[in-house]
Amino acid sequence: MFDFTKANEGQKLAIETTEGPVLITAGPGTGKTFTLVQRAIYLIQECNVQPEQILIATFTEKAAKELVTRITNELTKLGIVVNINDMYIGTFHSLCLRFIKEHLEYTRLKRNYRTLDAFDQSYLVFQNINRFRSIQGIENVFPESAWKMAQEICVYVNNLLEELVEPSELKRDGNPKIRALGMSLEVYKEILKDNNLMDFASIQTEAYRLLMDNPHILNELQEKIHYIMIDEYQDTNYIQEQIVFLLGGNRQNICVVGDDDQGLYRFRGATIRNILEFPEKFEMDKCKIVPLVINYRSNSDIVDFYNRWMLTTDGRNFKFDWGKYRYDKRIVPHVKSDINSPQVVKLSSVEDEDEWHEKVLNFVIKLKESGKVKNYNQIAFLFSSVKHDRVRKLASFLESNGISVYSPRSDMFFEREEIKIALGSMMLLFPKYVMQLEQDEYKFLSPDHVRYFRECIVAANSFLIKPESIDYLKWIRHHGKIHTGLTGTTDYTYSGLLYRMFEFEPFRTMLSIDMRAGVVDVRPVRNLALLSQVIGKFEYLHRIDVLNGKTIDTNTEKFFNLYIRLLLDGGINEYEDDAEYAPSGCVSFLTIHQSKGMEFPIVLVDSLSSVPRKNQRELLLDIEEKYFKRPAYEPDEQKKFFDFWRLYYTAFSRAQDLLVLTCDENRRTPSVYFKDMYDELQNIESASFDINDFTFKDIKEVNLKDTFSFTSHITVFETCALQYKFYKELEFTPVRAGAMIFGKLVHETIEDVHRAALRKEESSINKDNITKWFEANYDSLSKTEHSYLAKPQLEAALNQVLRYVERQNDDWSLIQQAEVDVSLVKSDYIIEGKIDLVKGENGTVEIVDFKSEKKPDLIVQAERLEQYRRQLHIYAYLIEERTGQKVSKMHIYYTGEENGVPTITFPYTKTAVEGTIASFDETVHQIMKKDYRKCANNLKICRECDFRYYCHN
């Protein structure tokens, strides 16, 4: 019997209404995630729905992780075993990627495709800017600056892709600007196709095309997925709505959850109409609407305040009406607050920013000294942007007075001391570059860029002149001489130089930090890891494998004057830890968008000078009217008001116990849009406000289960805990060594063979088709890896595949699954594995793992074979626990074995498997404790490690 005890009447109705379309309107703090989780459990427990028949899409990876953790915890309590990889839980993008990966042969993509982030996308267009500049009339559409042009092109193509607008439509338009835009979209799509790339928008368009163009795949997914739940539906866009309704099919078991009052992402293409029009997509009264209005988050004064905010739309200068563009609702506090002190107040100065800084500081200190606030992380500051100079000044002031500030999206990455010293040191390694910079020879650099680069050099020199830096100084001078007169080739790249710098201070101390320290202490090493990713990405994009005399000067200029310059302009977010809600010991400085879905005991909302602004581009409005698949929805002149009210409603509703509106008052602040409600508030200095009246909640605990696999985690940690710390925990990018392209090529082509067998297309498994699959895989793999094989190596790789196929004697009947992702939920983590092949008969299965090498000497390679055996034990355990099938044998298949038996077979022994699992569990818990002191005891491993210079002493 399902336990409804914690659910209120609205939540109970939402949980048990399972059939047909359901709209759950969930105001702030009304238990939206609780309801989603319980609804999933209800479907499984009460309706006998298989977990893999449920799809849940949400907005962020963090939210998806939280859903997985909470659902699996509940299922574990009920004794229900589930393979998370069978359930469709994730963001829209991750779910679409899954559809694409499972049916790649039906898309434009080849294996080894690469996905672009926002900067990658702009940089790709920038690298191909001449193709766009050759388009007739392009100069009338986009800015002249190549980088700004690239960024604007990306804004337009993302919108057009997600609205399913075809280039051919735009190219026929009478407006030359729209025709130019159509040609730009066409060129962009060609670049993606030619380079086997996807951006975030095309992940969704590819998935949509896959479903639309292949009815058998859509039918297969509709047969698999019986129940769909979409979180944050107010933030979905047109193509996401299309995908949802395609998957929903005739069952129409679509449940959408959201709050139209918190729709914030119009600038990303989201449209509020999806949630407002949802009931109209079905026959009259078929869609059940369930409002959740009881707020469990905030004190009643705070709830009353943001309720009034949404109704205060008829001021002197901003009269507007919500009309049909908002569900009529009033959020109700679950209890009436009995605090005498006002719970919504203001903190202000008058035309004196220094005084404002002092007042904010004193307020924070007073909160802490009163004992009412136990940890600074109970306090959050919300801004429209954390990149504004005024916000940075406040953060710097607080930090200079001993209050740590967590603000990962403030674009402070390049201002951090460790980054300035690292970049400055890197510049000093190339004296010719420094000399030309000092002589102002780089005319295309702006004064701000030159100033920043010089600051980096000064920061590095200031450190190098210290007596303790004498060895570091000698090392830089030595390599500077080498690089100045370089005629041949080095054995390193810029990444290699960064890792060599880690031998010296200040980097040694930063890298030695205990990972259990606070976020501010760990921040420098995380930033160095991010810098390694930046440099690694540059080297990958520009195919830099070593430094040589011919290209060292041009590549160095390209690195600083182009790549770093563009990143400086675009900004880099610092590390955000999903596992930590708000870092201990820090006040949080967040954007309002960033804070969505979060809650804090004390919230200070700034940016009160803001006014509603029109954000949409006129040309895009014209295209929307002509070519979008549905007419415009909200009145254009009122959109800015709608967006503005929703933004600050979201901000105000983050507060649990105390909401503070704060600003330095002047003639523009607070703006007219806040003024009436702001003026009504008591000041924190008034006699009516008393901190001692409050009991502030602790910060919310985050319980996110991490995933661990044998090869990616356990073997790395057991080999060298320090390597685990640097590569897995901190995500340093390894220096690109020779890619394992031979093994991947063999592996991928054998996978093609297995997929054909599973599709019952055994007749296609012949030499001609295998050769085609092989060549296609090599083409995509070599482009992705920037690595190539000589003709004899290619022939050897193909022969390994052909030999494997020949040995099967056209009998593929035992194959059950290939490339199987299997996972199992434990009490505090998830085990994951990818099995090459599962075959079997008579109710038992055999596991096969492929190695593209010759069969090893069983004695000489005993340690390595033992590792493989333990890996197979994990796979066997996952298969048995998940499916209940009995594993009879475990094989390693060596495709490089020419004459002898290609397999090594291990018998399945229950006690041995249990021993491996116990060891796995023990290692996982060591990793969770973040104790990374144990080093490798194998010199060969140390010699090949990027951190050998750091470990040298």
BELZI-V352130 format. One record per helix or strand. SS is the DSSP state (hx for helix, st for strand). FROM is the first residue (numbers start at 0). TO is the last residue. Records with the same first field share a line. If there is no record, write none. Layout:
# BELZI-V352130
SS=FROM-TO ; FROM-TO
This chain:
# BELZI-V352130
hx=8-15 ; 31-44 ; 50-52 ; 60-76 ; 91-101 ; 103-105 ; 117-126 ; 128-132 ; 137-139 ; 145-161 ; 166-170 ; 175-193 ; 199-212 ; 214-223 ; 232-234 ; 237-247 ; 259-261 ; 265-267 ; 272-275 ; 277-280 ; 299-310 ; 322-324 ; 352-368 ; 375-377 ; 388-399 ; 412-414 ; 416-427 ; 430-437 ; 446-463 ; 466-483 ; 493-500 ; 506-510 ; 518-540 ; 551-569 ; 591-594 ; 617-626 ; 638-651 ; 671-679 ; 690-692 ; 709-718 ; 720-728 ; 740-757 ; 761-763 ; 766-784 ; 790-806 ; 861-882 ; 909-927 ; 938-942 ; 947-950
st=21-25 ; 53-57 ; 87-90 ; 113-114 ; 196-197 ; 226-229 ; 253-257 ; 287-291 ; 293-294 ; 331-332 ; 343-349 ; 378-382 ; 403-405 ; 488-488 ; 547-547 ; 585-590 ; 599-604 ; 654-665 ; 668-668 ; 681-682 ; 705-708 ; 814-824 ; 828-838 ; 843-850 ; 885-893 ; 902-906
